[in-house]
Amino acid sequence: MKTAKHSRNFWLGNGILAVAMLTLLFMGPLSDALGIWAAVIWMVLAAAGMALVMSDKSSEPPESD
């Protein structure tokens, strides 16, 4: 069975997406403290995380079971 190895960018992107999820969970207090910048920070984190995850795409899709 062949397992796919993911690059460092993939795991870094998932970590950033986890931080973006935490930002969403605490959006109320963050919005009170930072105003509109809380939403801007969330958008930047989500975009950076997705860009890193998507940059890990290999040329061939994995074989199905």
N, C-alpha and C positions, 0 to 999 in steps of 0.2 A: 504494500500500500504506500502510495506516494503522498507525503504531507507537504503542504506549501509553507515555505518559510517567508515570513514577512520582514520587511526592512525596518530600520530604526525609525524612518519617517512615519510608517504605519502606526507604530506604538506611540510615538510622540503625538501624532494626530488624535489618537484615541484618548490620550491623557488630556489634551487641550479640550476635546469635546466633553470630557468628564467635568472639567472646570467650568465649561459653558453651562452644563446641566446644573451644577451647583449655583452658578450665577442666577439661573432661572428660578431655582428654589428659593433664593433669598432676594428676589427682585424687589419685593416690597421695601424692606429696610435699605437696600442699596439705592433704590429710587429716592427714598427720603433723604439719604445722605448725599447722593451724587446728582440727582435730577435726571435729565435726559442722558447724561453720560453713562448711566448704568446700562441703558439699552444699547448705546454705541459700543460699550465694552463687550456686551454679550454678542452683538453682531460680528465684531472683529474676531472674537474667540471662535465663534461657530464657523466663520469663513476660513480662518487659518486652519482649524482642525480638519474641516472637510477637504481643503486643498492638500494637506499633508496625507490624508488617508487616500485620496484619489490619485495622488502622484505615485502610489505604490503599485498601481495596476501593472500586471505582467502582460506580455504579448499574447499568451495563450490562456484561455480559461481552464480551470481545473476539470479533470474528467469526472463525470457523474458516476455514482455507484452502480 
